């Protein structure tokens, strides 16, 4: 049963990017770029490739997160311009109260 106070409202609809996808993808790309850059230059034999890559991967990880976040913010700002306002009808339904179920542990019930 609908209430007589149902009314039409206007709501905004827009697409928004999923920030978590941009952050994770940025981190992965940052680590990959660190791998490529570490492999591109000569490695100090006293340190080795692994520790050198691990050191630069930390910077690539953090840098990738920052760049991914900035890209997501730019996309969010650009998609905000394509916001559409549409009318919707709000229906509020009243559900009749139901009697509570009998308690199976109650000896009287």
C-alpha positions in Angstrom: 0.0 0.0 0.0 1.5 3.4 -1.0 1.3 6.5 1.0 -0.3 9.6 -0.4 2.8 11.6 0.4 4.7 9.9 -2.5 6.4 12.6 -4.5 8.8 13.2 -7.4 12.4 14.2 -6.6 15.4 15.0 -8.8 18.6 13.1 -8.4 22.0 13.4 -10.0 23.5 10.4 -11.8 27.1 10.2 -12.8 29.8 7.7 -13.5 32.7 7.5 -11.0 36.0 5.6 -11.2 36.8 2.9 -8.7 39.7 4.4 -6.8 41.0 1.1 -5.6 41.6 -0.2 -9.1 43.6 2.8 -10.0 45.7 2.6 -6.8 46.5 -1.1 -7.2 47.2 -0.8 -10.9 49.5 2.2 -10.2 51.4 0.2 -7.6 51.9 -2.7 -9.9 53.0 -0.5 -12.8 55.4 1.3 -10.4 57.0 -1.9 -9.3 57.3 -3.1 -12.9 59.0 0.2 -13.9 61.4 -0.2 -11.0 62.2 -3.7 -12.3 62.9 -2.4 -15.8 65.0 0.5 -14.6 67.0 -1.7 -12.2 67.7 -4.3 -15.0 68.6 -1.5 -17.5 71.7 -0.3 -15.5 74.8 -2.1 -14.3 74.4 -3.6 -10.8 77.0 -3.4 -8.1 78.3 -6.9 -7.6 78.8 -6.4 -3.9 75.1 -5.7 -3.4 73.4 -7.8 -6.1 70.3 -7.5 -8.2 67.7 -8.5 -5.6 68.5 -6.0 -2.9 68.9 -3.2 -5.4 65.5 -4.1 -7.0 63.9 -4.3 -3.6 65.1 -0.9 -2.6 63.9 0.8 -5.8 60.7 -1.2 -5.8 59.7 0.5 -2.6 60.0 3.9 -4.3 58.2 2.5 -7.4 55.4 1.1 -5.3 54.8 4.4 -3.5 55.2 6.5 -6.6 52.8 4.2 -8.5 50.2 4.6 -5.8 50.5 8.4 -6.0 50.3 8.5 -9.8 47.3 6.1 -9.8 45.5 8.2 -7.2 46.1 11.4 -9.2 44.8 9.7 -12.4 41.7 8.6 -10.6 41.1 12.1 -9.3 41.5 13.5 -12.8 39.0 11.0 -14.2 36.6 11.7 -11.4 36.8 15.4 -12.1 36.3 14.9 -15.8 33.4 12.5 -15.4 31.7 15.0 -12.9 31.0 17.3 -15.9 28.8 14.6 -17.5 26.4 14.5 -14.5 22.8 14.2 -15.5 19.8 15.2 -13.3 16.8 13.0 -13.7 13.4 12.9 -12.0 12.4 9.9 -9.9 9.3 9.0 -8.0 9.8 8.0 -4.4 7.4 5.3 -3.2 7.3 4.6 0.5 5.6 1.4 1.4 4.0 0.6 4.7 4.3 -3.0 5.8 1.7 -4.1 8.3 3.1 -5.2 11.7 3.4 -9.0 12.1 2.9 -10.9 15.2 6.1 -12.3 16.6 6.7 -16.0 16.2 6.1 -18.2 19.2 9.2 -19.0 21.3 9.7 -22.8 21.0 11.3 -22.9 24.5 8.4 -21.2 26.2 6.2 -23.8 27.9 3.1 -21.6 27.7 3.5 -20.8 24.0 
